[in-house]
């Protein structure tokens, strides 16, 4: 709905960047299909990544749990107020470095692109991982809401707060929620971006759509 999947695919075709989709959202869904056709559990690439991570003494389950829990929007205020010495978030920073290093090593590329769109995750990266660069991808709210309308119409569900809602008769309500979600999500993303001055690239979805070569440059 934001264009991040397309952007991830385009940048991930670079010889210098490995695009992994929504890492935080999907790293624990081992029975989901990988792009190679196997499940994440059986995929040779992800099996090698998990093995590499666990060789450092960090369990994959711990990496999933810590990453997914922190990224929830309900953790935004806690992440904002946390001290720089917060042991839980420092541990997550260590885990994140190990996971991204493992992906980069297995892929043979120096950079990793995670298209996770959780603003709480962005805030964490802004505060606790100064080496991270962030892309602030913004789509016109009208077309963003329209994309929710078409999924609701064609697939019969609306996705909100990590749940699929299969109640099409509440379609108008869901579209209002989608508009409110766009507003709140972009406000939180803007707040997160302000904690990483000089490390955030602002990109409009419409620019990517109309002139992808220039947007990628």
C-alpha positions in Angstrom: 0.0 0.0 0.0 3.0 2.3 0.3 5.1 1.0 -2.6 7.8 -0.3 -0.3 7.7 -3.8 -1.8 8.4 -2.5 -5.3 11.2 -0.3 -4.0 12.7 -3.2 -2.1 12.7 -5.3 -5.3 14.3 -2.5 -7.4 17.1 -1.7 -4.9 17.5 -5.4 -4.0 18.6 -6.1 -7.6 21.7 -4.0 -7.0 25.0 -5.9 -6.6 25.6 -3.9 -3.4 22.2 -4.3 -1.6 20.3 -7.4 -0.5 16.6 -6.6 -0.2 14.8 -8.9 2.2 11.3 -7.6 2.3 9.6 -6.9 5.6 12.2 -8.5 7.8 10.7 -7.8 11.2 7.2 -8.8 10.1 8.2 -12.0 8.3 11.3 -13.4 10.0 9.3 -15.5 12.4 6.9 -16.9 9.7 9.0 -19.9 8.8 6.2 -21.7 7.0 5.6 -18.8 4.6 7.0 -19.2 1.0 10.3 -17.6 0.1 10.8 -16.1 -3.4 12.8 -19.2 -4.2 9.7 -21.4 -3.9 10.6 -23.2 -0.7 9.3 -22.2 2.7 11.4 -19.9 4.8 12.2 -22.8 7.1 13.6 -24.9 4.2 15.1 -22.1 2.0 18.9 -22.6 1.8 19.5 -18.9 2.0 17.5 -18.4 5.2 18.7 -21.6 6.7 22.3 -20.3 6.3 21.3 -17.0 7.8 19.8 -18.6 10.9 22.8 -20.9 11.3 25.1 -17.9 11.1 23.1 -16.0 13.7 22.9 -18.9 16.1 26.6 -19.5 15.8 27.1 -16.2 17.7 25.0 -17.5 20.6 21.8 -15.7 19.7 18.8 -17.9 19.2 16.6 -17.1 16.2 13.5 -17.2 18.4 15.0 -14.6 20.6 15.8 -12.4 17.5 12.3 -12.8 16.3 10.6 -12.1 19.6 12.7 -9.0 20.4 12.4 -7.5 17.0 8.6 -8.1 16.6 7.7 -7.0 20.1 9.7 -3.7 19.9 8.3 -2.8 16.5 4.7 -2.8 17.6 3.1 0.7 17.5 2.2 0.4 21.1 5.9 0.5 22.0 6.5 3.8 20.3 6.3 6.0 23.4 8.5 3.6 25.4 11.1 3.6 22.6 10.9 7.4 22.5 11.4 7.8 26.2 14.0 5.0 26.8 17.4 6.0 28.0 20.4 5.5 25.8 21.6 2.9 28.2 18.3 0.8 28.1 19.6 -2.8 28.3 16.7 -4.3 26.4 17.0 -2.0 23.4 20.8 -2.2 23.5 20.4 -6.0 23.3 18.1 -5.6 20.3 20.6 -3.4 18.6 23.2 -6.2 19.1 20.8 -8.8 17.7 19.9 -6.6 14.8 23.6 -6.1 13.9 24.2 -9.8 14.1 21.2 -10.6 11.9 22.0 -8.0 9.2 25.7 -9.1 9.2 24.6 -12.7 8.7 22.3 -11.7 5.8 25.0 -9.6 4.2 27.5 -12.5 4.5 25.2 -15.1 3.1 24.1 -12.8 0.3 27.7 -11.6 -0.5 26.6 -8.0 -0.5 27.7 -5.2 1.8 24.3 -3.6 2.5 20.9 -5.0 3.7 17.5 -3.4 2.9 14.6 -4.1 5.2 11.3 -2.7 4.0 9.6 -3.0 7.4 7.2 0.0 7.6 6.7 0.1 11.4 7.5 3.6 12.6 8.5 2.2 16.0 11.1 0.2 14.3 12.3 3.3 12.5 12.6 5.1 15.8 14.6 2.3 17.3 17.0 2.4 14.3 17.3 6.1 14.6 18.1 6.1 18.3 20.2 2.9 18.8 21.8 2.1 15.4 23.6 5.3 14.2 25.0 3.3 11.2 21.5 2.7 9.9 20.1 4.8 7.0 16.4 5.3 6.7 14.1 5.8 3.7 11.0 7.8 4.4 8.6 6.6 1.7 5.4 8.7 1.4 2.4 7.9 -0.8 -0.5 10.2 -1.5 -3.2 9.3 1.1 -5.9 9.0 -1.5 -4.2 6.3 -3.5 -3.0 4.6 -0.3 -6.6 4.4 0.9 -7.7 3.3 -2.6 -5.3 0.4 -2.4 -7.0 -0.8 0.7 -10.4 -0.5 -1.0 -9.2 -2.7 -3.9 -7.8 -5.4 -1.5 -11.0 -5.3 0.5 -13.1 -5.6 -2.7 -10.9 -8.3 -4.4 -9.7 -10.3 -1.4 -12.4 -9.7 1.2 -10.3 -8.5 4.1 -8.7 -5.5 5.7 -5.3 -5.7 7.5 -5.0 -3.5 10.6 -2.8 -3.8 13.8 -1.3 -7.1 12.6 -4.7 -8.7 12.0 -6.8 -9.6 9.0 -10.4 -8.4 9.4 -12.8 -10.4 7.2 -15.9 -8.3 7.5 -16.6 -6.7 4.1 -19.9 -5.0 5.2 -17.7 -2.8 7.4 -15.8 -1.6 4.3 -16.6 2.1 4.8 -15.4 1.9 8.4 -12.2 0.2 7.4 -11.5 2.9 4.8 -11.9 5.6 7.4 -9.6 3.6 9.7 -7.1 3.4 6.7 -7.2 7.2 6.3 -6.6 7.7 10.1 -3.9 5.1 10.0 -2.1 6.9 7.2 -2.2 10.2 9.2 -1.0 8.7 12.5 1.6 6.5 10.8 3.1 9.3 8.9 3.1 11.6 12.0 5.0 8.9 14.0 7.4 8.3 11.0 8.1 12.1 10.9 8.8 12.0 14.7 11.2 9.1 14.2 13.0 10.7 11.3 13.7 13.8 13.4 15.8 11.5 15.7 18.1 10.7 12.8 19.2 14.0 11.2 21.2 13.5 8.1 20.4 9.8 7.9 16.9 10.0 6.3 16.1 10.1 2.6 12.6 11.3 1.8 11.1 9.7 -1.3 7.6 10.2 -2.7 5.9 7.1 -4.1 4.6 9.1 -7.0 8.1 10.1 -8.0 9.2 6.4 -7.9 6.2 5.5 -10.0 6.7 8.3 -12.6 10.4 8.2 -12.9 11.9 5.1 -11.2 15.4 5.6 -12.7 15.7 9.1 -11.2 14.2 8.0 -7.9 16.6 5.1 -7.6 19.6 7.4 -8.3 
